[in-house]
Amino acid sequence: MRAGKLRNKATIYSPSTSTNDWGEVDQSYTEVGTYACSITTVPRREYEESDAVVSKTEYDLRFRYYSELASLPRNAYIVVKGITLEINAIANIMLRDREIQMICEERS
């Protein structure tokens, strides 16, 4: 991976749970960190909803390998340039521990 391609900053949030004074479970998100990444958009699918065609765009994010990124939970999310992205898949490219690819969709 070339360092010049990692132009964007992505802030990653992971879910955490705690209990309050009454013993109820509160779920919140804590910031894992801010990482440099490259982003490309991929128009993936269209479907019909209430007489309108909805187009989904997927985001392909590439990071350098960090072990905390390889083991993120499924309900973690990413914020890039004010856009909140939901993680669909995480892959360690060719299992070489050099690059991580995340396929994401915009969260509404």
Backbone torsions as a table, in degrees:
resi	resn	phi	psi	omega
1	MET	NA	132.2	179.4
2	ARG	-85.7	135.9	-177.0
3	ALA	-63.8	-29.4	-179.6
4	GLY	-66.7	-18.7	180.0
5	LYS	-82.9	-17.5	-177.5
6	LEU	-86.1	70.9	-172.8
7	ARG	-94.3	-17.1	-174.9
8	ASN	-103.6	151.5	176.6
9	LYS	-107.2	125.0	179.7
10	ALA	-115.7	127.7	176.0
11	THR	-100.7	126.4	-175.1
12	ILE	-108.9	134.7	-179.7
13	TYR	-119.0	135.2	-179.8
14	SER	-118.7	143.5	-178.9
15	PRO	-71.5	146.0	174.9
16	SER	-141.3	147.4	-180.0
17	THR	-118.7	148.1	176.3
18	SER	-147.2	164.4	177.2
19	THR	-108.8	143.5	178.7
20	ASN	-92.0	-171.2	-176.7
21	ASP	-63.4	-24.6	-179.0
22	TRP	-94.9	3.9	179.1
23	GLY	85.3	7.7	178.3
24	GLU	-81.0	148.2	180.0
25	VAL	-88.0	123.5	176.0
26	ASP	-107.3	128.6	177.0
27	GLN	-105.2	130.3	176.8
28	SER	-137.7	176.8	179.9
29	TYR	-118.8	134.5	177.0
30	THR	-112.0	148.2	-178.5
31	GLU	-77.4	122.5	177.2
32	VAL	-77.0	-41.1	-179.7
33	GLY	160.4	176.5	176.8
34	THR	-115.0	126.7	-174.2
35	TYR	-127.5	149.2	175.3
36	ALA	-79.7	140.3	-178.8
37	CYS	-151.8	167.4	170.5
38	SER	-110.5	146.8	-177.1
39	ILE	-129.4	133.4	168.7
40	THR	-131.1	147.0	178.8
41	THR	-103.3	144.0	-178.9
42	VAL	-132.8	111.2	174.5
43	PRO	-69.2	121.2	-170.3
44	ARG	-105.8	-54.7	-170.9
45	ARG	-147.3	158.1	174.5
46	GLU	-129.6	143.4	175.5
47	TYR	-144.8	159.3	-176.0
48	GLU	-97.2	131.3	-179.8
49	GLU	-140.8	113.9	179.0
50	SER	54.7	52.7	178.9
51	ASP	61.9	23.6	176.0
52	ALA	-133.5	144.2	178.2
53	VAL	-93.2	123.4	-179.5
54	VAL	-105.7	128.4	-179.8
55	SER	-106.3	130.5	178.6
56	LYS	-101.6	136.1	175.9
57	THR	-115.6	130.0	177.3
58	GLU	-101.5	149.8	179.0
59	TYR	-111.6	130.1	177.8
60	ASP	-104.8	109.3	-179.7
61	LEU	-105.7	135.3	178.9
62	ARG	-121.3	128.8	179.9
63	PHE	-123.0	158.7	164.6
64	ARG	-66.8	159.7	-176.9
65	TYR	-74.4	124.9	169.9
66	TYR	-132.6	134.3	-175.5
67	SER	-62.9	-32.7	179.3
68	GLU	-69.2	-24.4	176.5
69	LEU	-79.8	-29.7	-179.2
70	ALA	-72.2	-20.3	-175.9
71	SER	-118.5	34.3	178.2
72	LEU	-71.5	145.2	175.7
73	PRO	-71.2	162.0	-176.1
74	ARG	-63.6	-28.2	-176.8
75	ASN	-98.3	20.5	172.0
76	ALA	-75.4	160.1	177.3
77	TYR	-141.3	167.0	-174.6
78	ILE	-127.4	142.3	173.7
79	VAL	-118.3	120.9	178.8
80	VAL	-130.1	120.9	178.6
81	LYS	50.6	39.4	178.2
82	GLY	82.6	-0.4	179.0
83	ILE	-100.1	128.3	178.3
84	THR	-93.0	123.2	-176.5
85	LEU	-114.8	135.1	176.1
86	GLU	-94.0	131.6	-176.5
87	ILE	-81.1	124.4	176.5
88	ASN	-96.5	-38.6	-177.6
89	ALA	-152.8	147.5	176.3
90	ILE	-127.7	131.3	-179.3
91	ALA	-134.1	137.0	171.5
92	ASN	-89.3	108.0	-171.6
93	ILE	-60.9	120.2	177.4
94	MET	55.3	18.5	178.0
95	LEU	53.0	36.1	-179.1
96	ARG	-101.3	-1.3	-178.3
97	ASP	56.4	41.2	176.8
98	ARG	-119.1	-33.4	-173.5
99	GLU	-143.5	140.1	176.7
100	ILE	-117.4	133.4	177.2
101	GLN	-111.3	133.0	175.4
102	MET	-123.5	128.7	174.5
103	ILE	-99.7	123.4	-173.5
104	CYS	-131.0	159.5	171.3
105	GLU	-126.1	153.4	179.4
106	GLU	-69.6	133.1	-179.9
107	ARG	-93.2	133.9	-179.7
108	SER	-104.7	NA	NA
